[in-house]
Amino acid sequence: MKTKQSKLPFVLVNMAMTADGKIATANRAVSSFASARDHEHLLELRATADAVMAGARTVDSAPINLGPGPARFRRKRLIRGLAEYNLRVIVSRSGSINPRAQVFQHRFSPIIILTTRRAGADRIQRLRALADIVKVCGRNEINFRAAFRWLRKQWRVKRLLCEGGGELNDAVFRAGLVDELHLTICPKIFGGRRAPTIADGKGRAKLELARPFRLQSATPCKAELFTGFAGR
């Protein structure tokens, strides 16, 4: 459990998934399937976070800006003593990000890109034209513990909300950095062995290596179930 003196931020993961555990269809053509209440829940969580983080594929494929949303949520942030607009963090090992992604069309708060040396000097230079800061955090794989420690020290990020996708979530889970998981279960079945889940990527080969969580809450709302889990 992280304390107030921790050098790492408190990390929350928020995802919506189908009843069979998918976050998009197998061809990734359908990725927005949750209700308006789920979107409200996302904005409520953003209103508690210093920074919101997503993977490059997520910001490329969805019209999102990772911001706090309408004025009422920004007021909640100010009441909590936070900045009106949260910091935005995009993660890409290879540095491959669509420069026309919607997130770059909104300059209300700083954008940080976390990448690796694998991206190469030319691509990193192009990323610097898009973001306020490009932080290289490893050779081929991002060292998330070091990256989060840097976010805490340099940007005073005490609460970090991760919004996927599956490969980013998996990396953060494997690094043992997730403190809370917020999971909305939606009454749909996508199927498909190639359909992404909330934690793709390398995963764990042994049960004893799985990160344990405990159920904190389970709240039905119409056809959806909103759950909350805490890391042990």
N, C-alpha and C positions, 0 to 999 in steps of 0.2 A: 504494500500500500504506500502510495506516495504521500509525503507530508508537505506542509507549507514551505519547508526548507529544501524540497526536492529540486534537483537540477534539471528535471524533466517536466514537461507539461502533463497535465491530466488528459488522457486521450479517450475520446468517445468515437465509436463507429456507429453510423446510422445507415440502415439499409431497409428497403422493402423487397420482399421476395414472394413468389408464388407458393402455393401449398406444397409443391414438389421441389421447392428450394432453388428456383431459378430467378435470376435478376434481369433476364432478357431472353428473347427467343433464340433458337440455335443460329439463325442468320443475323442476329443482333438488330433486326429491323424494328422490333418492338421492345422498347426499354421503359416506356412510361405507362404504367398500368395501375398504379395505386390511386387512391381517392384524393379528393381535395383536402380531406381531413389529414391524410398522411403528409401532404405538402405543408399544411399548417404546422404539423408536428415538426417537420424539418426546420421550418423557420423559427419555431420556438427553441429548438436546440441551438441553431445558429446564434440566437439572441443571447446565449450564455457563453459563447466561445470567443476567444481572442483571435483565433484563426480558423479558417475552413480550408480543408485540403482535399484534392481529388487527383486522380490519375489523368494522364494526357488523353487516353482513349475516351474517358468520360466527358471531358470538356470538349473534345472534338465532335463527339456524336450527339450531344444534347445541347439545346439552346439555354445554357445556364451561365450565370455570371458570378456565382459563389458569394453573392452579397447578402445583406441582412433582410432585404425585401422592403415592404411598405413601411411608412413612417411609424406606425404603431409598434413595430418590432424594433425600430431604431430607438424609439423612446424607452422601450424596455432595457435596451443596452445602456443607455445613459443613466437610467435609474439604478442599474447595477454597478455603475461606476466604470463602465467600459467605454471605449471609443465608439462613436456613432456607427462607424463602418469597420467591419472586421478585416484583418489581413487575409490575403488569398494565396494559397500555396498549390502549385501544380507540380506533379511528380512525373518524370520521364527519364528512364535509364539511358535511352538512346538519343534523347533530345529531339525526338520527332513529334512535333506539335503543329497543328494547323494554325498558321498565323492569322487566319480569318475567323478563328473560333470566336464566339460571341463574348467570351470572358475578356478578350483583349479590346473589345469595343466600349468597355465601361471602365473609366479610370478613376472611380470614386475612392479607391484604396489601393495600397501597394500590392503588386503581384510578385511573388517569389517563385522561381522555378528551381526545383531540386533535380540534379542530374548527375551523371558520372563522366569520367574521362573517356569512356567508350563513345560518347557523342562526337568527340573530335573538335578541334579548335574552330573550324569553320562554322559548324552548326551551333556551337556555344556562342560564337560571336553573333549569329543571327538571332539567337534567343535573347541576347542582351538588348536587342532593338525592340523586343516585345515586352520584356519584364523589367521591373525596377531593380531586381537582383537575381542573378543566376548563381546558385551555390553548387559547386562540385563536391559531392559527398561520397567518393569512392572511385575505384578503378572501373569495375564492370557491374557491380551491384551497389545500390545505395545503402550506406550505413545509416539506418534510420535512428539508431540510438544517438549517434554523433549529430545527425541533422536536427533531431528534436532538442538535444542539449543546446545547440547553436540557436535555435528558435527561441528557447527560453532565455538564454543569456543576452542575445543581441536584440531581440524583438519583444521580450517580456511576454512571451506566449505562455500563459498558465493553463489555459484550456484550449485544446486542439480538437476540432471535429473533423473526422475523416468520412468522406462520402463515396468511397470506392473509386474504381470498380474492384472486381474480385481479386485481381493480381496484387493490387496495392494493399487491399485488406489482408490478404494472405501474408504478405511480407511483414506487415506491422504485427499481425498475430504471432508469426514465427519469432519475431524479435522480442516478444513478451512485453509489448508496450501498450496494449489495450487495457484500459481500466473499466470501461463500460461498453456494452453492446446494446443498441436500440434496434429492434427488429420488428417490422410490420409484416404480418403474414396475410396475404391476399388470397381470396377464394378463386384462384385460377390454376390451371395445369398447363404448362408449356411443353414439358417433355423434351426429349432430345439429349443424347449423350454429350453433344458439343455446346449445349446451352450453358452460358456462364452462371456460376453460383456466387454466393457472397464471399467465398474465399477460394479462388482458383490458385494458379501458380504452382509452386513446388509441393506445398502441403507437408503433412507429417506421415512418415512411413510406419510409426509405431504408436500404439494407443497411449503408452505411458508418456509420450512426448506431446500429446494434445494439451492445449491450454485449457484448464478447467474454469468454468464460470458457474455462478449460482443465479437462479431466477430471482429477480427482485419484484417484478410486477408483470401482470397479464391482464390487459383491459380490453374487452370486446367493444367495438364501436361499429354498429351496423354489421356489415359482412366481414370486417377486418378484425384482426387481433393485434393489439399493440403490446409488445413485450419489452422488458428491460432486464439485462443481465449484468452482474458485476463480476469482475475478475477476482479470483481468490488469491 
